[in-house]
Amino acid sequence: MDINADFVTRSITLCLEHGATSRKSAMHTSVVGTSDGDLRVMVLREFDAGTHTLRFHTDARSPKVKSIEANPAMQILAYDPEAKIQIRMRGRGRVERDTPSADAAWDASTNFAKRCYLAESGPSSETAEPTSGLPQWVEGKNPDDAQVAAARQNFAIVLVTVTEFDWLYLANSGHRRAKVTIGDEGTPSVSWLVP
Ligand SMILES: Cc1cc2nc3c(=O)[nH]c(=O)nc-3n(C[C@H](O)[C@H](O)[C@H](O)COP(=O)(O)O)c2cc1C
């Protein structure tokens, strides 16, 4: 296989687009790091190859939102065992609550997914007992449009614009590793690293 700069940038796009659209891809559940040192798994919803931007959904009350708003430096780690490709990313995150993109993401979600945002307190709030945080009336139910409307105020999207990709491909014939830096114009430049 001829692994060149073009191969690497196409591989990153294919892996992340597949990660966003296929629930079976391991990259669908990636590890997302914030500047406070915390890591968590999040579902990758979209990769925009034109702007090198990843989209995630979250509860606007969660600690990660506060962290991103205090310092936008973020890291994302994804590994696809079938492709044998690890992608480590560094970038700048931003939280959007009331933008057209946030509205579109909300509108495209099922009521069952929207239900999570009905939790009475935000993620990481302490509780006296083990709980889902959801109001009793919605436990185990698929709410209707009117019932999930109030959850919209707790929903936000996190957009991470990647500035550096670290691509690692595992192969018996010899591993390969590349660093892809995105310049100010949005143009990728590829350099090679010892795996
Ligand atoms: C498979 C899986 C998928 C998850 N997807 C999301 C997600 O898309 N968005 C999200 O905010 N949290 C998601 N979580 C929960 C987070 O990992 C985390 O526990 C929660 O968001 C609280 O994070 P915080 O306290 O760092 O803000 C997911 C957890 C797992 C195990």
The ligand as an SDF file (V2000), in Angstrom:
LIG
                    3D

 31 33  0  0  0  0  0  0  0  0999 V2000
  -21.0350    5.1050   25.3740 C   0  0  0  0  0  0  0  0  0  0  0  0
  -21.2130    6.4500   26.0290 C   0  0  0  0  0  0  0  0  0  0  0  0
  -21.6520    7.5190   25.2760 C   0  0  0  0  0  0  0  0  0  0  0  0
  -21.8120    8.7800   25.8550 C   0  0  0  0  0  0  0  0  0  0  0  0
  -22.2010    9.8280   25.0690 N   0  0  0  0  0  0  0  0  0  0  0  0
  -22.2910   11.0550   25.6170 C   0  0  0  0  0  0  0  0  0  0  0  0
  -22.6030   12.1800   24.7760 C   0  0  0  0  0  0  0  0  0  0  0  0
  -22.7940   12.0650   23.5580 O   0  0  0  0  0  0  0  0  0  0  0  0
  -22.6800   13.3920   25.3770 N   0  0  0  0  0  0  0  0  0  0  0  0
  -22.4630   13.5610   26.7110 C   0  0  0  0  0  0  0  0  0  0  0  0
  -22.5370   14.7080   27.1760 O   0  0  0  0  0  0  0  0  0  0  0  0
  -22.1530   12.5420   27.5150 N   0  0  0  0  0  0  0  0  0  0  0  0
  -22.0640   11.2880   27.0020 C   0  0  0  0  0  0  0  0  0  0  0  0
  -21.7370   10.2220   27.7970 N   0  0  0  0  0  0  0  0  0  0  0  0
  -21.5830   10.4460   29.2580 C   0  0  0  0  0  0  0  0  0  0  0  0
  -20.2130   11.0990   29.5400 C   0  0  0  0  0  0  0  0  0  0  0  0
  -19.1930   10.1280   29.3580 O   0  0  0  0  0  0  0  0  0  0  0  0
  -20.1350   11.7130   30.9340 C   0  0  0  0  0  0  0  0  0  0  0  0
  -20.3280   10.7120   31.9010 O   0  0  0  0  0  0  0  0  0  0  0  0
  -21.1750   12.8140   31.1670 C   0  0  0  0  0  0  0  0  0  0  0  0
  -21.3600   13.5890   30.0020 O   0  0  0  0  0  0  0  0  0  0  0  0
  -20.7450   13.7670   32.2890 C   0  0  0  0  0  0  0  0  0  0  0  0
  -19.5620   14.3770   31.8700 O   0  0  0  0  0  0  0  0  0  0  0  0
  -18.9000   15.6410   32.5830 P   0  0  0  0  0  0  0  0  0  0  0  0
  -19.1740   15.5170   34.0660 O   0  0  0  0  0  0  0  0  0  0  0  0
  -17.4720   15.5060   32.2600 O   0  0  0  0  0  0  0  0  0  0  0  0
  -19.5060   16.8680   31.9790 O   0  0  0  0  0  0  0  0  0  0  0  0
  -21.5540    8.9600   27.2490 C   0  0  0  0  0  0  0  0  0  0  0  0
  -21.0940    7.8790   27.9910 C   0  0  0  0  0  0  0  0  0  0  0  0
  -20.9320    6.6500   27.3920 C   0  0  0  0  0  0  0  0  0  0  0  0
  -20.4400    5.5010   28.2530 C   0  0  0  0  0  0  0  0  0  0  0  0
  1  2  1  0
  2  3  1  0
  2 30  2  0
  3  4  2  0
  4  5  1  0
  4 28  1  0
  5  6  2  0
  6  7  1  0
  6 13  1  0
  7  8  2  0
  7  9  1  0
  9 10  1  0
 10 11  2  0
 10 12  1  0
 12 13  2  0
 13 14  1  0
 14 15  1  0
 14 28  1  0
 15 16  1  0
 16 17  1  0
 16 18  1  0
 18 19  1  0
 18 20  1  0
 20 21  1  0
 20 22  1  0
 22 23  1  0
 23 24  1  0
 24 25  2  0
 24 26  1  0
 24 27  1  0
 28 29  2  0
 29 30  1  0
 30 31  1  0
M  END
$$$$
